[in-house]
Each structure stands twice: as structure tokens, then as C-alpha cells.
Amino acid sequence: MTSRPLLRDRRRTLVAGSLAVTAALTLAGCGSSDPAPAGDSSGSSAKTRTVDTANGKVEVPASPKRVVVLDSGELDSAITLGVRPVGATHSASEDAFPSYLPASETKDITPVGEIANASLESVAALKPDLILTSKVRDGERYDELSKIAPTVMTEATGSAWKENFQVHAEALGKQAEAKKVLATYDTQVAKVTEALGGKEKAAATDVNFVRFVEGAEIRIYGKQNYIGSLLADIGTGRPAITDKAKDGFSYDVSPEKIDLADADVIFTSTYGDPGKAGTTKTMNSGLWKGLKAARNDKVFEVDDRLWIAGIGYTAAGKILEEFETLMTK
């Protein structure tokens, strides 16, 4: 979802009417018997802190213990920082949480609906003391969410994932942990670049990412998105077609123009059913088989929920590991 995910093309139906939650609602999904609280890394004894958000300054608990996250990036951030949310949304295409995240960290999280369409009643029933989301997902429901618990929103998802992570870390009181995460990421990026033969060789290798989407045209991903930022950090080259991406996000084509996706290396993923998304038909076509990457056996199919919808540092670590393995095999 990730990040400008598929849901940008859908108009979500907002929950009608005002929130009506009674005291009789049963407390559900309390997480594990010993969840890792967010805590306050600074050691401050203050009961609250003020965080700068997309909606201005928001006062949050110094040590939030019941966190609800409403997007995949926020879920990744929380778990990366050692915080197990009590509730989270899932993608429209699946009921489960992303499989790349440790099952031990997600098994006790209570689902609260789809991304961009969370159930306010389900969120309220969990009695959160902090909600993490973004304006692009839940901006129209900020007032309603804020009545449930302090709500920290970033502006958008996708290419801003690193900045968003810093906001999440501040809201959770995990700034010290965040510094360690960034250091680990930088070390891994350098390792991958070196595995490609160094900066010059990496830059001389054009890499494209093609996403097949059920109900939409094929997307050749540009540079202003999650996966584009990872490729930029590694230092790979990008084909000229990526500069034509709308808003830097993607350049959408029909199967008849898939030759525009040509590159030295192509990574692909599919959102939805491969048959309905056109993956199978397109990749069996003469145009696809004629691509340089296809002729040289440099086309790699990867997990859409990890490479596109992960949008966080835990996802990034796994993507970098897989990227290195595929590129050097």
C-alpha cells in the first residue's frame, strides 16, 4: 500500500454518523501478556511531551503503552522501535498483517479495519493512549480520532518514510533507539553498494521497478517513492523513463507499451491477482521477452507487500538483503 499506494485511486467511504461507543464495550486486543511499552528514552519524569505533527503541536503521553497504528509504515516503525501496538489496520487486499514482520510481534495485535477506513469504534474499544497515522490516510477524520486519543499524523507516506520514522520515534519516546536503527541501515546500504562493485559500477547499472496492479495500468516506478529512495541510497542508475513519472511517483503504461520499462535489471511485483493484473499475460508477451533485462535473465519477481507496502526500516533491511542476493547471484 506504499509509498503513493493503490488506495490513492480509490474513494473510501467514511464511517457514517457520529462515534457512539458505550462503557459496556469489552476491552479487546490488549496485545501480549508482556507487551513492550513505548517508554521515554530520555529518562524524563514528565507525564507528557509535545510533538510537531502535520496538524501542528500535539501533546502525547511521555510513555505511551496502548498504541494504535493505522498504516503499514506506522506499524513497521513501531515494531522496528520495539513497540507492539495493541491495534492496527491491514491492507484492502488481505486480512493479515505483513508477513515480513516477525509473527511473534504481530500475533496479538487486534485488527481495526482496512487502511484509510479504520473502524472508529474498534479503535476506541482498545482504549489507546496514542494513535499514529497520516493525513493522506485519515486527514478527514483527525478530529474524531483525536477525541479517542492524542493523534500524531505525518503529511504523507512513501518517499517521506525516513522523516515519518523520526516523527514516530519522537511520539513513542524512542529517539535513542531510532539513532541505532539509522546507523544499522547506513551500514547495510554501504555493504550492498560495495557488493555491486562500488559506487561507479552501481551507478552504471540501470534498475527499474515494475508493478502490475489489478484494476489499473502497469506502473513503472519513478524516483519519488519508497523503493525509489532505497535505490537512490544504494546508488544504482535509473532509466530515463523514470524522469517522466507523474509527480515523480510512477509512469503508467499499457501492456502494449511495456517495452518502455526496459533496463539492465527489472524488479516486478503484483498487487492483486496476477491474472487480473495482467502479470502473466504481459510477461509472456514478445515485447516483454525482448527486453534487455529479460534476455539477460535479470528480471526478478518480489513480494509486493514487502517491496512496495512495507515503507519502513524493518522492510528496508529485508529488501536490501534480498536485493544483494538477487543482484550478485
N, C-alpha and C positions, 0 to 999 in steps of 0.2 A: 501497500500500500503504500515515496515512497515517497524523496523524496518528494515531485508532484505526482501522486499516486493516481490509480484508476478512479478513485472516488471523486476526483475533481470533475469528472464528466457526468456525475450523477447528481440529481437534485434530491437531497434527502428530505424525507417527511419528518418534520419536527413533532415532538410529542404534544398532542393537543391538550389544551386546558392547563390549569394551574396544578402545581405539585400538591398531592394530597397523601401525606404519609402519617399514619396514626402511631400512637405509642405502642400499639399492640403488635407492630411489625417485629418478627423474630429476628434477632441478631444472627446474620448468616455469614459464612465465609470468613472466619476470624484468622485465616492463614494457618500456619503450622502451630504446633503447641509451643514452639520456641522461636518465633519469628525474629529476624534481625531488625531492630528498630533503627530508624534513621540516625538518631543521636545528633550531637553537636560536636564536631571535631575540634572546635576552637576551645572547648572546655569552659565556655561561658555559663554562668548560672542564671542568665536571663531566661525568662519564660517564653519570649517571642523574639523574632528577628524580622527585619524589613527587607524584602526582596524587590528589585527592579524587574518589572514584567512588561509584556506588551500592552497591558492595561494600566500601567502606572505602578506605583509602590503598593505592595501587598504585605500585610503583617502575617507571618506564619509562625507556628509553634517552633521553639528552639529545638525540640526533639520530637518531631512527628513520628507517631507509632502506627497510625492507621492510614496508609496512603492508597489512594485510588488513582490509577493512570488510565488515560482514555485514548492512547495511541501506541503504536508499536515502538516508536522512538523513545517515548517516556518509559515504556516497560523495559526496554533494553537499558536505558540509563539507570533506572532503579536497581535492577539486578546486577549490573556492572559495578555499582557502588555498594553492593552488599545489602540492599534494602528489598525485602519481599513485600510487594503490595498486597493489600487484602482484597483488592478488586481491580479488574482490567477489562478492556474491550478486546474484541477479536475482529479479524477481517471479515468482510461480507461473504467471502468465498469459503471460509472454513469456520468451524465452531471451536477449534482448539487454538491454543497459543502457539507461537512459532516453535518448531521442533529443534531449531538450533540452540535455543536456550536450555540450560540444564533442567531436566524433568523434575529434579529434586527441588528446584526453586520456583516452579510454576504449578506443581500439582495441587497446592492448597489455595491457589488464587481463585476467587469467585468471579465468574464471567458476569459482566454488567451490560451486555449487548454488543452491537456492532460499532466499529469505529465510525465516528461522526453521527452516530444515532444511539448513543448510550441511553439506557433506561434511567431516568432521574430517580424513580422510586427505588430501583435496585442499588443505585449509588448511595442514596440516603439511608437505606436499610443497613448498610455496612458501617454507618456512623464514622465516616472518615474525619481525620483532622487535617488533611491536606489532599488537594486534587491537582494533578498535573495534566495539562493538555495544551492545545494551541488554538489560535484564533481561526486558522483555516479550517479546523475541525469543528470547534464548538463556540466560536465567537458570538454567535447569535443567542447562545444560552448562558452567557457569562453570568448574568445577574441571578439566574435560577441556580446555577452551580455554586455561586458564592454564598447563597443562603444556606447551602448544605455544609460547606466548609471553605476555608481560605483556598482560592483557586489561582494557581500560577500558570499563566499562559505565555507561550512564546508566540512569535508572529506567524511562522510557517514551519513546514517540515522540509526534508530533502537537503539541499545544499547548505542550509544553515545548521546542520546537525551538530557541529562542533560547538557553536555558540549556544545552541539549545542545551547541550550537555552541561555547560557551565552554569546556566540558569537552574537546571535541575539539581546540580550538585549544591548550589547555594541554598535552594529551597529545602533540600534534605539535610543540610548541615554536613555535607561530605566533601568539602573543598580539599582537604588533605588527601583523601582517597583519590579525588579527581586528578591531582597532580601526578600520582603514581600511574594512573591509567594512561595519561597522555605520554608519559615517558616510555611506557611499555609499547605504545602504539608507534612512536617515533623510531624506536629501536627496531621494531618489526618491519616498518616501511623501508628503512635503510637496508635491512637484510634482504628483502625482496628485490630492491633495485640492484643490489650487488649480485644477486643470483641471476639477474637478466644480463649481466655482463658489464654493469656500471651505468652511470647516467647517460653517456653518449649513445650506447647501444640501446638502452631503454627508449630514449627519445627518437631513435631511428626506426622503432617498431610501432606502426600504426595499429591501434586497437579500437575496435568498435563493439558496442553492446546493442543487441537487437532483441526487443521484447515483443512477443506475439500476445495479443490481447483479445480475448473473446469479446465480440461485440464492438470492436474498434479496429482502426487500421494498425499496421505494423509500425512500431516505434523504434527509430534509430536514435539512441540516447545521445544528447548533447553533453555539454560540459557543466551546466548549472543544475546538478542533481547529486544525489548521494554517491552513486557509482562513479560519476564523473569526477567527483572530488577525490576519490580513492585513486583513480588512475592518474590524476594530476599529482598527487603526493608521491606515487611510485615514479612518476616522470615519463610515462610512456607517451608515444606520439598519438595523435588523434587525426583521423581522416578529415579532409576539407569539408565533407558533408555535415560534420558536426557543427560547423560555424553557421549553418543555415537553420539550426534548431530554433523553433519559436520560443522566445524568452530564454534561450539557452537550454531549454529542457529536452525537447525531442523534435525530430523531423519525421513526420508520419508519412508512410508510403503504402501503396497497394502492392500485392504480390507481383504485379506486372512491372513494378519499378524496384524490385528488391536488389537489382544489380547496383543501385546507388549505395548500398551498405558495404560494398567491398572494402577490404582492409587486409593487412597482413595477418591479423588474428581477429576472430569474431567470437564473442561470448553471446549466448542466447538463453532466454528463459521464456516461460509461458505462464500467463495469468488465465486461469480457467481451463477448459477442456482443449487439449491440443488439436482435436479435430475441428471444433467450432472456432478456435482461434486461428486456424489456418497454418499451424506449425507444420503438420505432417505434409500437407499439400505443397506448401512453399518450399520446404527443404528437400522435397523430392523432384522439384522442377529443374528444368535445364538451366534457367537463369541462376538459381542458387548453386547448382553443381559447377557452374562456370566461374564462380567467384574464386579469387586467388586463395583466400583462406580455406575454401572447401577443397580446392585442388591440392593444396599442400597439407591437408589433414590438420588444419589449425582452427577448426570450429569446435567450440566446447559448450555443451548444454549444461546449465547450472540451475540451482534451486531458486525460483523466483522469490520465495518468502525470505530467503537469506540475502540475496544479492540486491534485491530491489526494495523489499519491505522492512528489512532489518533496521536500518537507519540508526546505528549506534556503534559503540566501541566494541562490544562483545561480538556483534555481527561482523564488524570490520576485521577483527582479529581472525575470525574463521575464513572470511573472504580472502584475506591476504595469504593465509596458509594454503588455501585451495588454488589461488591464482599462481603462487610459486610452483606448486606441484604440477599443475597443468602446463605451465609455460616452460618448464625445464625437463619434462619427461621425454 
